[in-house]
Amino acid sequence: MKFLGPLLGRPDHEKPVMILPAGWPAEDATVPAVAKRKKPLSEILSVFR
């Protein structure tokens, strides 16, 4: 995905990645408290028109 950084105007030292969960969690799975803290969409979303 070398095209993505320049396309989005990101610096060379940043590397775009995406994590896609697959499957279902175990019955006894727990979610860390830090994962439950959500940033506002305005902090994580950039729209280029």
MOPAC internal coordinates of N, CA, C and O (Angstrom, degrees):
PM7 1SCF
backbone

  N    0.0000 0     0.00 0     0.00 0    0    0    0
  C    1.4505 1     0.00 0     0.00 0    1    0    0
  C    1.5229 1   110.97 1     0.00 0    2    1    0
  O    1.2310 1   120.54 1  -136.93 1    3    2    1
  N    1.3001 1   116.57 1    43.07 1    3    2    1
  C    1.4620 1   119.51 1  -179.16 1    5    3    2
  C    1.5269 1   112.49 1   -67.34 1    6    5    3
  O    1.2310 1   120.12 1   159.64 1    7    6    5
  N    1.3200 1   117.38 1   -20.36 1    7    6    5
  C    1.4620 1   120.81 1  -179.87 1    9    7    6
  C    1.5223 1   112.43 1   -74.52 1   10    9    7
  O    1.2310 1   119.96 1   155.87 1   11   10    9
  N    1.3282 1   117.68 1   -24.13 1   11   10    9
  C    1.4555 1   121.33 1  -170.65 1   13   11   10
  C    1.5272 1   113.50 1   -69.26 1   14   13   11
  O    1.2310 1   119.84 1   137.01 1   15   14   13
  N    1.3276 1   117.91 1   -42.99 1   15   14   13
  C    1.4648 1   120.69 1  -179.86 1   17   15   14
  C    1.5220 1   112.53 1   -57.96 1   18   17   15
  O    1.2310 1   119.38 1   125.17 1   19   18   17
  N    1.3378 1   118.78 1   -54.83 1   19   18   17
  C    1.4587 1   120.13 1   178.28 1   21   19   18
  C    1.5345 1   112.68 1   -62.40 1   22   21   19
  O    1.2310 1   120.31 1   143.12 1   23   22   21
  N    1.3145 1   117.02 1   -36.88 1   23   22   21
  C    1.4549 1   120.95 1   179.79 1   25   23   22
  C    1.5247 1   111.03 1   -60.78 1   26   25   23
  O    1.2310 1   120.79 1   141.54 1   27   26   25
  N    1.3334 1   116.09 1   -38.46 1   27   26   25
  C    1.4635 1   121.02 1  -178.97 1   29   27   26
  C    1.5214 1   113.21 1   -93.11 1   30   29   27
  O    1.2310 1   120.73 1  -178.91 1   31   30   29
  N    1.3334 1   116.22 1     1.09 1   31   30   29
  C    1.4596 1   119.68 1   178.26 1   33   31   30
  C    1.5204 1   113.63 1    71.28 1   34   33   31
  O    1.2310 1   120.38 1  -147.64 1   35   34   33
  N    1.3313 1   116.88 1    32.36 1   35   34   33
  C    1.4706 1   120.83 1  -179.04 1   37   35   34
  C    1.5179 1   109.84 1   -93.36 1   38   37   35
  O    1.2310 1   119.95 1   -27.82 1   39   38   37
  N    1.3512 1   117.70 1   152.18 1   39   38   37
  C    1.4634 1   121.22 1   179.19 1   41   39   38
  C    1.5304 1   112.16 1   -65.31 1   42   41   39
  O    1.2310 1   120.93 1   -22.13 1   43   42   41
  N    1.3345 1   115.83 1   157.87 1   43   42   41
  C    1.4706 1   121.22 1  -177.65 1   45   43   42
  C    1.5309 1   113.30 1   -62.51 1   46   45   43
  O    1.2310 1   119.98 1   152.09 1   47   46   45
  N    1.3478 1   117.64 1   -27.91 1   47   46   45
  C    1.4644 1   119.40 1  -176.74 1   49   47   46
  C    1.5370 1   112.54 1   -77.98 1   50   49   47
  O    1.2310 1   119.59 1   172.19 1   51   50   49
  N    1.3248 1   118.38 1    -7.81 1   51   50   49
  C    1.4569 1   120.50 1   176.84 1   53   51   50
  C    1.5280 1   109.97 1   -93.51 1   54   53   51
  O    1.2310 1   120.97 1   -36.50 1   55   54   53
  N    1.3201 1   115.74 1   143.50 1   55   54   53
  C    1.4625 1   121.03 1   179.33 1   57   55   54
  C    1.5288 1   108.27 1  -124.07 1   58   57   55
  O    1.2310 1   119.71 1   -62.41 1   59   58   57
  N    1.3346 1   118.15 1   117.59 1   59   58   57
  C    1.4661 1   119.22 1  -179.91 1   61   59   58
  C    1.5337 1   110.74 1   -71.05 1   62   61   59
  O    1.2310 1   121.13 1   -45.03 1   63   62   61
  N    1.3221 1   115.45 1   134.97 1   63   62   61
  C    1.4638 1   121.03 1   176.99 1   65   63   62
  C    1.5284 1   108.82 1  -139.71 1   66   65   63
  O    1.2310 1   120.97 1   -18.55 1   67   66   65
  N    1.3068 1   115.74 1   161.45 1   67   66   65
  C    1.4521 1   120.91 1   176.35 1   69   67   66
  C    1.5231 1   107.92 1  -141.70 1   70   69   67
  O    1.2310 1   120.99 1   -43.12 1   71   70   69
  N    1.3175 1   115.71 1   136.88 1   71   70   69
  C    1.4601 1   120.57 1   177.50 1   73   71   70
  C    1.5288 1   107.27 1  -112.57 1   74   73   71
  O    1.2310 1   121.09 1   -56.29 1   75   74   73
  N    1.3161 1   115.52 1   123.71 1   75   74   73
  C    1.4668 1   121.04 1   178.91 1   77   75   74
  C    1.5188 1   109.11 1  -115.30 1   78   77   75
  O    1.2310 1   119.83 1   -67.02 1   79   78   77
  N    1.3253 1   117.93 1   112.98 1   79   78   77
  C    1.4527 1   119.15 1   176.48 1   81   79   78
  C    1.5248 1   110.01 1   -71.11 1   82   81   79
  O    1.2310 1   120.80 1   -35.09 1   83   82   81
  N    1.3134 1   116.07 1   144.91 1   83   82   81
  C    1.4610 1   120.96 1   179.57 1   85   83   82
  C    1.5145 1   109.20 1  -131.64 1   86   85   83
  O    1.2310 1   120.34 1   -40.37 1   87   86   85
  N    1.3010 1   116.96 1   139.63 1   87   86   85
  C    1.4584 1   120.83 1   177.72 1   89   87   86
  C    1.5198 1   112.03 1    91.96 1   90   89   87
  O    1.2310 1   121.59 1    14.35 1   91   90   89
  N    1.3104 1   114.56 1  -165.65 1   91   90   89
  C    1.4565 1   122.14 1  -177.59 1   93   91   90
  C    1.5241 1   109.91 1  -115.97 1   94   93   91
  O    1.2310 1   119.48 1   -32.02 1   95   94   93
  N    1.3413 1   118.59 1   147.98 1   95   94   93
  C    1.4666 1   120.17 1   177.86 1   97   95   94
  C    1.5291 1   110.84 1   -70.28 1   98   97   95
  O    1.2310 1   121.28 1   -24.24 1   99   98   97
  N    1.3217 1   115.15 1   155.76 1   99   98   97
  C    1.4636 1   120.27 1   176.12 1  101   99   98
  C    1.5271 1   108.98 1   -64.71 1  102  101   99
  O    1.2310 1   120.72 1   -23.58 1  103  102  101
  N    1.3092 1   116.22 1   156.42 1  103  102  101
  C    1.4681 1   121.57 1  -179.97 1  105  103  102
  C    1.5312 1   111.65 1   -56.37 1  106  105  103
  O    1.2310 1   120.79 1   142.60 1  107  106  105
  N    1.3340 1   116.09 1   -37.40 1  107  106  105
  C    1.4706 1   120.13 1  -176.47 1  109  107  106
  C    1.5358 1   112.43 1  -100.23 1  110  109  107
  O    1.2310 1   119.66 1  -160.84 1  111  110  109
  N    1.3369 1   118.25 1    19.16 1  111  110  109
  C    1.4663 1   121.50 1  -178.99 1  113  111  110
  C    1.5325 1   110.64 1   -67.94 1  114  113  111
  O    1.2310 1   121.16 1   -35.46 1  115  114  113
  N    1.3074 1   115.38 1   144.54 1  115  114  113
  C    1.4650 1   120.63 1   176.28 1  117  115  114
  C    1.5298 1   109.00 1  -122.19 1  118  117  115
  O    1.2310 1   120.75 1   -25.58 1  119  118  117
  N    1.3136 1   116.17 1   154.42 1  119  118  117
  C    1.4614 1   121.90 1   179.82 1  121  119  118
  C    1.5274 1   107.72 1  -108.45 1  122  121  119
  O    1.2310 1   119.85 1   -55.30 1  123  122  121
  N    1.3408 1   117.89 1   124.70 1  123  122  121
  C    1.4633 1   119.51 1   178.31 1  125  123  122
  C    1.5299 1   111.06 1   -61.32 1  126  125  123
  O    1.2310 1   120.64 1   -32.96 1  127  126  125
  N    1.3210 1   116.38 1   147.04 1  127  126  125
  C    1.4652 1   121.31 1  -178.46 1  129  127  126
  C    1.5267 1   111.30 1   -57.25 1  130  129  127
  O    1.2310 1   120.38 1   143.28 1  131  130  129
  N    1.3289 1   116.87 1   -36.72 1  131  130  129
  C    1.4641 1   119.95 1  -178.49 1  133  131  130
  C    1.5301 1   110.87 1   -63.74 1  134  133  131
  O    1.2310 1   119.51 1   150.06 1  135  134  133
  N    1.3104 1   118.53 1   -29.94 1  135  134  133
  C    1.4643 1   121.82 1   179.45 1  137  135  134
  C    1.5233 1   112.00 1   -73.84 1  138  137  135
  O    1.2310 1   120.41 1   161.56 1  139  138  137
  N    1.3075 1   116.83 1   -18.44 1  139  138  137
  C    1.4614 1   120.48 1  -179.58 1  141  139  138
  C    1.5229 1   112.27 1   -85.79 1  142  141  139
  O    1.2310 1   120.11 1   164.90 1  143  142  141
  N    1.3497 1   117.40 1   -15.10 1  143  142  141
  C    1.4665 1   120.63 1   177.40 1  145  143  142
  C    1.5146 1   107.85 1   -80.29 1  146  145  143
  O    1.2310 1   120.19 1   -60.81 1  147  146  145
  N    1.2989 1   117.25 1   119.19 1  147  146  145
  C    1.4567 1   121.76 1  -176.49 1  149  147  146
  C    1.5268 1   110.22 1  -109.02 1  150  149  147
  O    1.2310 1   121.04 1   -43.73 1  151  150  149
  N    1.3325 1   115.61 1   136.27 1  151  150  149
  C    1.4610 1   120.86 1   173.98 1  153  151  150
  C    1.5249 1   108.45 1   -80.13 1  154  153  151
  O    1.2310 1   120.20 1   -28.42 1  155  154  153
  N    1.3266 1   117.23 1   151.58 1  155  154  153
  C    1.4628 1   118.61 1   174.70 1  157  155  154
  C    1.5293 1   110.14 1   -64.23 1  158  157  155
  O    1.2310 1   120.42 1   -32.42 1  159  158  157
  N    1.2989 1   116.79 1   147.58 1  159  158  157
  C    1.4555 1   121.86 1  -179.04 1  161  159  158
  C    1.5277 1   111.30 1   -55.58 1  162  161  159
  O    1.2310 1   120.17 1   144.04 1  163  162  161
  N    1.3138 1   117.29 1   -35.96 1  163  162  161
  C    1.4716 1   120.69 1  -179.23 1  165  163  162
  C    1.5316 1   112.06 1   -62.70 1  166  165  163
  O    1.2310 1   119.87 1   158.16 1  167  166  165
  N    1.3280 1   117.84 1   -21.84 1  167  166  165
  C    1.4676 1   121.10 1   179.02 1  169  167  166
  C    1.5256 1   113.02 1   -83.97 1  170  169  167
  O    1.2310 1   119.86 1   158.08 1  171  170  169
  N    1.3239 1   117.87 1   -21.92 1  171  170  169
  C    1.4549 1   119.73 1  -173.77 1  173  171  170
  C    1.5241 1   114.12 1  -116.73 1  174  173  171
  O    1.2310 1   120.09 1   173.79 1  175  174  173
  N    1.3379 1   117.43 1    -6.21 1  175  174  173
  C    1.4618 1   120.81 1  -175.04 1  177  175  174
  C    1.5183 1   110.57 1  -111.88 1  178  177  175
  O    1.2310 1   120.59 1   -47.07 1  179  178  177
  N    1.3087 1   116.48 1   132.93 1  179  178  177
  C    1.4626 1   122.58 1   173.30 1  181  179  178
  C    1.5169 1   107.90 1  -122.18 1  182  181  179
  O    1.2310 1   120.41 1   -49.38 1  183  182  181
  N    1.3095 1   116.81 1   130.62 1  183  182  181
  C    1.4577 1   121.59 1   179.28 1  185  183  182
  C    1.5204 1   108.03 1  -113.94 1  186  185  183
  O    1.2310 1   120.82 1   -57.01 1  187  186  185
  N    1.3260 1   116.03 1   122.99 1  187  186  185
  C    1.4572 1   122.00 1   177.58 1  189  187  186
  C    1.5199 1   108.01 1  -109.42 1  190  189  187
  O    1.2310 1   120.55 1   -56.50 1  191  190  189
  N    1.3198 1   116.56 1   123.50 1  191  190  189
  C    1.4724 1   120.13 1  -178.88 1  193  191  190
  C    1.4994 1   110.08 1  -110.43 1  194  193  191
  O    1.2310 1   120.10 1   180.00 1  195  194  193

